Amino acid sequence: MSQTLTPTRPLDGEDAPGHAVSSLWRATGTMPLMRRLMREYLAPHRRTLVLAVACMLAMALATAGTAWLLEPAINQVFLGRDPDALWWVSGAILVAFLVRAAGNYGQTLLVARIGFAILAEARDRLYAKVAAMELRFFQAHTTGELVNRFTLDIHRMRFAVANAVTGLGRDLVTLAALAALVVYQDWVLALIAFLGAPLAVVPVRRLARKVRTRARHAQEETGRLNALLYQSLRGLRVIRVDGRGDHVYGRVATVIDRIFQRQVSGERARTLVTPIMELATGLALGVALVMGGHRILSGGSDAGSLTSLLAALLMAYQPAKRLANLYSILQEGLAATERLFALMDTPPDLAERPGALILPQGPGRLSLRGVHFSHVPGVPVLRGIDLDVAPGEMVALVGASGAGKSTLLNLIPRFLDVDAGSVRVDGHDVRDLTLASLRARVALVTQEPFLFDDTIGGNIAFGRPGASRADIEAAARAADLEDLITRLPRGLDTPVGEVGGRLSGGERQRLAIARAILKDAPVLLLDEPTSALDTATERRVQTALAALSRGRTTLVVAHRLSTIVDADRICVVEAGRIIEQGHHDDLVMRAGAFARLQRAGPSPEASAR
């Protein structure tokens, strides 16, 4: 498959609408971000940080001391031929290098410890944030984008903090110590040599801003790439059977090329920092050598002082270059930090009210009054829904796709909040309840049940941790899973694979039903639990569902009308309203909306056959 890779978006300028990072965060400066990083992530490790800074200070003083020792080494040992000076200068140099080695080991280890602690803490906080978000949040963020935040962005944030600590603690202190030595040796010469430093600051700052912009764009594109890869690999069978491999490859290749373009552009800006520092250092050394040499020739200075001064300038080059590069490297980390903070600062879709109540035990009566809901403002999905479901009653919701049935179902456990009206469980408005107590009273079985990469028993017991093996086995039998368990050598201890990939669709569905049976919640929500199954499998699942719904308040969304013949009541939902309700036989006799739906699809008798 050949493909011409052409970026479809510019490298500069504003991002496309819907970009994950708000303009507020794009405008955030370096210092506010760094202050927040230090306050929230570095401050808790202040003791370790103090030890690391002490190690860095020892390194800096040892480095400056090494440069200073060159003066007595030349003046007293080489020129003065003093044997005592030979021993003490040599010993002092050895001690200086030992201190540098010990300081380097200590600061490297301590900074790494701080960095890994920040990595773990950021992941904990980010997961807690994302796990608390509701449906609207996940509708706006792809899985690939969120995984990118947990991996690439957090690693870059940790890298930024670690480099900031090392750079400011080691390189800045070392540079300051060496600069102090140069001033001590000859303040006039030092002043002249340092005149070139400000010339490097302006271009380095400009380049760093460019690096940050490119890094942010590359990180966003990487999130898009992760989402595309996830979708394409999960949908590989559909892609192949529809012959769309070239199309999908083209989309992936285009995103990869955009990442490449941004990375190269950012690296080009970052690489320019080193030549700028080389020129500034060369200028300082050249001026110092000319001025210092002139003083030696005129008898105004000695060779040892000039050598010590030049050595200090040479030693200052490395920390100065690292600090210059640090500024640009920090921008990559801060671009990732912007995105993380933007996500962590996202207000929750749903929040518990202060003093939220714990839902007391009850029979599970459901009541919806005047319910209105819109996913998008101005585009209503539900329009004035009134519905009561008595304890133990089974009510089925039918209607065309997009009528609002699943949305209505999602209001019960408060996955979504109403725009107007109220949803009540046992007389309590769900908005007045703690989410944990509300959802503990609800069991959910969906069209595509989610299974964890665990054993059969582990998946059944997920909704009721600590359940006994006897209870798990009873739930499995009630869900018609006994034949599967006896057929497998390891029984309940058999791994199901990723998302239950080792089981058939019917087996996964019955396992999800067993999980709901074991949870034993008074309210049961069924969202098209048999729509993806063949007729024979559907019969087995229907048997399991009958056992599950017995004695529970059940609200079921169904496309196959054959599955709800025995429902106590059927509600026909159309354009967000309940336009007809009653028992199956009564609705058929009315020859209204339900009868039209029945004529549009297979009859209950045909489905049963």
C-alpha positions in Angstrom: 0.0 0.0 0.0 1.7 3.2 -1.1 0.6 6.4 0.4 1.7 10.0 0.0 2.0 11.5 3.4 1.0 15.1 3.4 0.2 17.0 6.7 -3.4 18.1 6.7 -2.9 20.6 9.4 -0.4 23.5 9.8 2.5 23.2 12.2 1.8 26.6 13.7 -1.3 28.5 14.8 -4.5 27.4 16.5 -5.6 23.9 16.7 -8.8 22.5 15.3 -12.1 23.0 17.2 -12.7 20.5 19.9 -9.1 20.4 20.9 -8.6 18.8 24.3 -6.6 21.6 25.8 -8.5 24.8 26.4 -7.2 28.2 25.3 -6.8 29.0 29.0 -4.2 26.3 29.4 -2.5 27.2 26.2 -1.9 30.6 27.6 -0.5 29.3 30.9 3.1 30.5 31.4 6.1 28.5 32.5 6.3 29.8 36.0 2.7 29.3 37.1 2.9 25.7 35.9 6.2 25.1 37.6 4.9 26.6 40.9 1.9 24.3 40.7 4.1 21.3 40.0 6.3 22.2 42.9 3.4 22.8 45.3 1.3 19.8 44.5 4.0 17.1 43.6 7.4 18.2 44.9 6.5 19.8 48.3 5.4 16.4 49.8 9.0 15.2 49.2 10.8 18.1 50.7 13.0 16.0 53.0 14.3 13.9 50.2 14.6 17.1 48.1 16.8 18.8 50.9 19.1 15.8 50.9 19.3 15.9 47.1 20.1 19.6 47.1 22.8 19.0 49.8 24.4 16.5 47.5 24.2 18.9 44.6 25.7 21.7 46.7 28.6 19.4 47.6 29.1 18.6 43.9 29.1 22.3 43.0 31.6 23.3 45.7 33.9 20.4 44.7 33.7 21.4 41.0 34.6 25.0 41.9 37.3 23.8 44.3 38.9 21.7 41.5 39.1 24.8 39.3 40.5 26.9 42.2 43.2 24.2 42.9 44.7 24.8 39.5 46.1 28.1 40.7 48.4 26.6 43.5 49.1 23.7 41.3 50.7 26.0 38.7 52.1 28.7 40.9 53.4 26.6 43.8 54.0 23.2 42.3 55.0 23.7 38.7 56.6 27.2 38.9 57.5 27.4 42.6 58.7 23.7 42.8 57.3 23.4 46.3 57.2 19.6 47.3 54.8 20.2 50.2 52.3 21.9 47.8 52.6 18.9 45.5 51.1 16.6 48.2 48.4 18.8 49.6 47.2 20.0 46.2 47.1 16.4 44.9 45.3 15.2 48.0 42.8 18.1 47.8 42.1 17.3 44.1 41.5 13.6 45.0 39.1 14.7 47.9 37.3 17.1 45.5 36.7 14.3 43.0 35.6 11.9 45.7 33.1 14.5 47.0 31.8 15.0 43.4 31.4 11.3 42.9 29.5 10.8 46.2 27.4 13.9 45.5 26.5 12.7 42.0 25.5 9.3 43.2 23.4 10.7 46.0 21.6 13.4 44.0 21.0 11.0 41.1 19.4 8.3 43.4 17.4 10.8 45.4 16.1 12.7 42.3 15.1 9.4 40.7 13.2 8.4 43.9 11.3 11.8 43.8 10.6 11.3 40.1 9.2 7.8 40.5 7.1 8.9 43.5 5.6 11.8 41.4 4.9 9.3 38.6 3.0 7.0 40.9 1.1 9.9 42.6 0.1 11.5 39.3 -1.2 8.1 38.0 -3.2 7.6 41.2 -4.7 11.1 41.0 -5.4 10.8 37.3 -7.1 7.4 37.6 -9.2 8.6 40.5 -10.3 11.6 38.4 -11.1 9.6 35.2 -12.8 6.8 37.1 -15.1 9.3 38.8 -16.2 10.8 35.5 -19.5 9.9 33.8 -20.8 9.1 30.4 -20.5 12.5 28.8 -16.8 12.7 29.6 -16.1 9.4 27.9 -18.2 10.4 24.9 -15.8 13.4 24.5 -12.5 11.6 25.1 -11.2 8.6 23.2 -9.6 5.6 24.9 -6.4 6.2 23.1 -6.2 9.8 24.3 -6.8 8.8 27.9 -4.2 6.1 27.8 -1.8 8.6 26.3 -2.3 10.8 29.4 -1.5 7.9 31.7 1.7 6.9 29.8 3.4 9.6 27.7 2.2 12.7 29.4 2.8 11.6 32.9 6.3 10.4 32.0 7.1 13.7 30.5 5.8 15.6 33.5 8.0 13.5 35.8 10.9 14.1 33.4 10.3 17.9 33.6 10.2 17.9 37.4 13.3 15.7 37.7 15.2 17.9 35.2 14.1 21.0 36.9 15.3 19.8 40.3 18.6 18.5 38.9 19.2 21.6 36.7 18.3 24.2 39.3 19.9 22.3 42.2 23.1 21.1 40.5 23.8 23.1 37.4 22.6 26.4 38.7 24.5 26.1 41.9 27.6 24.8 40.1 27.4 27.7 37.7 27.0 30.2 40.5 30.0 28.7 42.3 32.2 28.8 39.2 31.1 32.4 38.5 32.0 33.4 42.0 35.4 31.9 41.5 35.9 33.8 38.3 34.9 37.0 40.0 37.2 36.2 42.9 40.1 35.7 40.6 39.6 38.8 38.5 36.3 40.7 38.7 37.1 43.1 35.8 37.9 40.2 33.5 34.8 38.3 34.8 32.6 41.2 34.0 34.0 41.5 30.4 33.7 37.7 29.9 30.1 37.6 31.1 28.9 40.4 28.8 28.1 37.8 26.1 25.7 35.8 28.3 22.7 38.0 27.8 23.1 37.6 24.1 22.2 33.9 24.4 19.1 34.4 26.6 16.7 35.9 24.1 17.1 33.3 21.3 17.1 30.4 23.8 13.8 31.7 25.3 12.3 32.0 21.8 13.4 28.5 20.8 12.0 27.1 24.0 8.6 28.5 23.3 8.7 26.9 19.9 9.7 23.6 21.4 6.8 23.7 23.8 4.3 24.4 20.9 5.7 21.6 18.8 5.7 19.2 21.8 2.1 19.9 22.6 1.0 19.3 19.0 3.0 16.1 18.8 1.5 14.8 22.1 -2.0 15.6 20.8 -1.3 13.7 17.6 0.1 10.8 19.5 -3.2 10.6 21.4 -5.1 10.5 18.1 -2.7 7.8 16.8 -3.4 5.7 19.9 -7.1 6.0 19.3 -6.8 5.1 15.7 -4.6 2.1 16.5 -7.1 0.9 19.1 -10.1 1.2 16.8 -8.3 -0.3 13.7 -7.0 -3.3 15.7 -10.4 -4.0 17.4 -12.2 -3.6 14.1 -9.7 -5.6 12.0 -12.3 -8.1 10.7 -14.7 -5.4 9.5 -11.8 -3.4 7.9 -10.7 -6.5 6.0 -14.1 -7.8 4.9 -15.1 -4.3 3.7 -11.8 -3.9 1.8 -11.0 -0.6 3.7 -7.4 -1.5 4.6 -5.9 1.2 2.4 -8.3 3.8 3.7 -7.5 3.0 7.4 -3.8 2.8 6.6 -3.9 6.2 5.0 -5.5 7.7 8.1 -2.9 6.1 10.4 0.0 7.1 8.1 -1.2 10.7 7.9 -1.3 11.0 11.7 2.2 9.4 11.9 3.5 11.9 9.4 2.1 14.8 11.4 3.8 13.5 14.5 7.0 13.2 12.5 6.8 16.8 11.2 6.2 18.2 14.7 8.9 16.2 16.3 11.5 17.2 13.6 10.4 20.8 13.9 10.8 20.7 17.7 14.1 19.0 17.5 15.4 21.6 15.1 14.5 24.3 17.5 16.0 22.4 20.5 19.2 21.6 18.7 19.9 25.3 18.0 20.4 25.9 21.7 23.8 24.1 21.8 25.4 26.2 18.9 24.2 29.3 20.6 25.8 28.3 23.9 29.0 27.2 22.1 29.3 30.7 20.5 28.6 32.5 23.8 31.2 30.3 25.6 33.8 30.7 22.8 33.3 34.5 23.0 33.8 34.6 26.8 36.9 32.4 26.6 38.4 34.4 23.7 37.9 37.7 25.5 39.2 36.2 28.8 42.3 34.8 27.1 43.1 38.0 25.2 42.6 40.2 28.3 44.3 37.8 30.7 47.2 37.2 28.4 47.8 40.9 28.0 47.9 41.2 31.8 50.4 38.4 32.2 52.6 39.9 29.5 52.4 43.3 31.2 53.2 41.7 34.6 49.7 42.5 36.1 48.7 38.9 36.7 50.2 35.4 37.1 49.7 32.2 35.0 48.1 30.3 37.9 45.3 32.8 38.3 44.6 33.0 34.6 44.6 29.2 34.3 42.3 28.9 37.2 40.0 31.5 35.7 40.0 29.9 32.3 39.4 26.4 33.8 36.4 27.8 35.7 35.0 29.3 32.5 35.5 26.0 30.7 33.9 24.1 33.5 31.0 26.6 33.5 30.2 25.7 29.9 28.7 22.3 30.6 26.2 23.5 33.4 25.4 26.6 31.3 24.6 24.5 28.3 22.6 22.0 30.4 20.6 24.9 31.8 20.0 26.4 28.4 18.9 22.9 27.1 16.9 22.5 30.3 14.7 25.4 29.5 13.7 23.9 26.1 13.4 20.4 27.6 11.2 21.7 30.3 8.8 23.0 27.7 8.1 19.5 26.5 7.3 18.4 30.0 5.2 21.5 30.6 3.2 20.9 27.4 2.3 17.5 28.8 1.7 19.0 32.2 -0.8 21.5 30.7 -2.8 18.6 29.3 -2.7 16.7 32.6 -3.8 19.7 34.6 -6.5 20.5 32.1 -7.9 17.0 32.5 -7.5 17.0 36.3 -9.2 20.4 36.5 -12.2 19.2 34.4 -15.3 19.6 36.6 -17.1 16.3 37.2 -20.1 15.6 35.1 -22.0 14.6 38.2 -21.3 15.4 41.8 -22.8 14.3 45.0 -24.6 17.0 46.9 -23.3 18.0 50.3 -24.8 15.7 52.9 -26.0 13.2 50.3 -28.1 10.4 51.8 -27.4 6.7 51.8 -30.3 5.0 50.1 -32.1 2.9 52.7 -33.2 -0.6 52.0 -36.4 -0.8 49.9 -38.3 -2.8 47.3 -36.9 -0.8 44.4 -39.8 1.3 43.2 -38.9 3.5 40.3 -40.6 6.8 39.4 -39.8 9.3 36.7 -41.7 12.6 36.6 -41.5 15.2 33.8 -38.0 14.0 32.7 -36.3 16.0 30.0 -32.8 15.3 28.8 -30.4 16.5 26.0 -27.0 15.2 25.1 -26.5 18.4 23.1 -28.2 21.7 24.2 -31.2 22.4 22.0 -31.5 18.8 20.8 -33.8 17.0 23.2 -33.6 13.2 23.6 -36.3 12.8 26.3 -39.3 15.1 26.4 -41.4 15.0 29.6 -41.2 11.3 30.4 -43.6 10.1 33.2 -43.1 6.5 34.2 -43.7 4.4 37.4 -42.4 0.9 37.8 -43.8 -1.0 40.8 -41.6 -3.3 42.9 -41.3 -6.7 41.2 -42.8 -5.4 38.0 -41.1 -5.9 34.6 -41.5 -2.9 32.2 -40.2 -3.1 28.7 -39.1 -0.1 26.6 -39.5 -0.5 22.8 -39.2 1.8 19.9 -37.0 2.8 17.0 -33.2 3.3 17.4 -32.5 6.8 18.8 -35.9 7.1 20.5 -34.2 7.6 23.9 -34.7 4.2 25.5 -31.1 3.6 26.6 -30.8 7.2 27.7 -33.8 6.7 29.9 -32.2 3.6 31.3 -28.9 5.4 32.1 -30.8 8.0 34.2 -31.7 5.3 36.9 -28.2 4.7 38.2 -27.4 8.3 37.5 -24.9 7.8 34.7 -26.6 10.9 33.3 -28.5 13.7 35.1 -31.9 15.0 34.0 -32.2 18.5 32.6 -35.6 18.9 34.2 -37.9 16.6 36.2 -36.9 13.9 38.6 -35.9 10.3 38.8 -36.7 8.6 42.1 -35.8 5.2 43.7 -38.1 4.2 46.6 -39.2 7.8 46.8 -35.7 9.4 46.9 -34.5 11.7 44.2 -31.3 10.1 42.8 -29.6 13.4 43.0 -30.0 13.5 46.7 -28.3 10.1 47.2 -24.7 8.9 47.4 -23.7 7.3 44.1 -22.3 4.3 45.9 -25.5 3.5 47.7 -27.7 4.1 44.7 -25.6 1.9 42.4 -25.4 -0.8 45.0 -29.1 -1.2 44.5 -28.9 -1.6 40.8 -27.8 -4.5 38.6 -27.1 -3.9 34.9 -26.8 -6.4 31.9 -26.0 -4.8 28.6 -26.0 -6.0 25.0 -22.2 -6.3 25.1 -21.3 -7.4 28.6 -17.8 -6.4 29.7 -15.7 -9.2 31.2 -12.4 -8.7 33.0 -9.3 -10.7 32.1 -9.9 -12.9 35.1 -11.4 -16.3 35.8 -15.1 -17.2 35.4 -15.6 -17.2 39.1 -13.7 -13.9 39.5 -16.0 -12.2 36.9 -19.2 -13.5 38.6 -18.0 -12.3 42.0 -17.0 -8.9 40.7 -20.2 -7.2 41.9 -20.0 -8.8 45.3 -16.5 -9.1 46.6 -16.0 -11.8 49.3 -18.9 -14.0 48.0 -18.5 -17.6 48.9 -17.7 -20.2 46.3 -21.0 -21.9 47.0 -22.9 -18.6 46.2 -20.8 -18.2 43.0 -21.7 -21.7 41.9 -25.4 -21.1 42.7 -25.4 -17.9 40.6 -23.7 -19.8 37.8 -26.3 -22.6 37.9 -29.1 -20.0 37.9 -27.6 -18.4 34.8 -27.5 -21.7 33.0 -23.7 -21.9 33.1 -23.4 -25.3 34.7 -22.6 -27.1 31.4 -19.8 -24.7 30.6 -18.2 -25.0 34.0 -18.3 -28.8 34.0 -16.9 -28.9 30.5 -13.9 -26.9 31.3 -11.0 -28.7 33.2 -10.6 -25.8 35.7 -14.2 -25.0 36.1 -14.8 -21.6 37.8 -11.1 -21.1 37.8 -10.8 -21.0 34.0 -9.5 -17.6 32.7 -11.9 -16.0 30.2 -9.2 -14.0 28.3 -9.3 -10.3 27.4 -12.9 -9.0 27.4 -14.0 -12.7 27.6 -12.5 -13.5 24.2 -12.3 -17.3 25.1 -16.1 -17.5 25.5 -18.9 -17.4 23.0 -21.3 -14.5 22.9 -24.0 -16.4 24.7 -21.6 -17.6 27.4 -20.4 -14.1 28.0 -24.0 -12.9 28.3 -24.9 -15.7 30.8 -21.8 -14.9 32.8 -22.9 -11.3 33.0 -26.3 -12.5 34.1 -24.7 -14.7 36.8 -22.8 -11.6 38.1 -26.1 -9.7 38.3 -27.8 -12.7 40.1 -25.0 -12.8 42.7 -25.2 -9.0 43.3 -28.9 -9.5 44.2 -29.9 -5.9 43.7 -33.6 -5.0 43.9 -33.5 -3.0 40.6 -32.5 -4.7 37.4 -31.7 -2.9 34.1 -31.5 -4.9 30.9 -30.2 -3.0 27.8 -31.0 -5.2 24.8 -29.4 -8.2 26.4 -30.2 -10.7 23.6 -30.1 -8.6 20.5 -26.7 -9.9 19.4 -27.5 -13.6 19.9 -28.8 -16.3 17.6 -32.2 -17.9 18.3 -31.0 -21.0 20.1 -28.6 -19.0 22.4 -31.3 -16.4 23.0 -33.6 -19.1 24.4 -30.9 -20.1 27.0 -30.2 -16.5 27.9 -33.9 -15.7 28.2 -34.2 -18.6 30.6 -31.4 -17.1 32.7 -33.0 -13.6 32.5 -36.3 -15.0 33.7 -34.5 -16.4 36.8 -32.7 -13.1 37.3 -35.7 -10.8 37.0 -37.9 -12.9 39.3 -39.0 -10.7 42.2 -36.9 -7.7 41.0 -38.0 -4.3 39.6 -37.0 -4.7 36.0 -36.6 -2.2 33.3 -35.7 -3.7 29.9 -34.8 -2.1 26.6 -35.6 -4.5 23.8 -35.5 -4.6 20.0 -36.7 -8.2 19.6 -40.3 -7.9 20.6 -40.4 -11.7 21.1 -38.3 -11.3 24.2 -40.9 -9.1 26.0 -44.2 -11.0 25.4 -44.3 -11.8 29.2 -43.5 -8.3 30.4 -46.0 -6.8 32.8 -46.1 -3.7 30.8 -44.7 -2.5 27.5 -43.9 1.2 26.8 -43.5 2.4 23.3 -41.0 5.3 23.1 -41.0 7.6 20.1 -39.0 10.8 19.7 -38.3 11.0 23.5 -41.9 10.4 24.6 -43.9 7.4 25.8 -46.7 7.4 23.3 -48.3 4.0 24.2 -48.2 1.5 27.0 -49.9 -1.6 28.2 -49.7 -5.4 28.2 -48.5 -7.2 25.0 -51.9 -8.6 24.1 -53.7 -5.3 24.7 -51.3 -3.4 22.6 -51.7 -5.8 19.7 -55.4 -5.4 19.9 -55.2 -1.6 19.8 -53.4 -1.8 16.5 -51.4 1.3 17.3 -47.7 2.1 17.5 -46.7 -1.2 19.1 -48.6 -3.1 16.4 -46.8 -1.1 13.7 -43.4 -2.0 15.3 -44.5 -5.6 15.3 -45.4 -5.6 11.7 -42.1 -3.9 10.8 -40.1 -6.8 12.4 -40.4 -10.6 12.8 -43.4 -11.8 14.7 -43.0 -13.3 18.2 -44.0 -16.7 16.8 -41.5 -16.4 13.9 -38.8 -15.4 16.3 -39.6 -18.3 18.6 -39.3 -20.7 15.7 
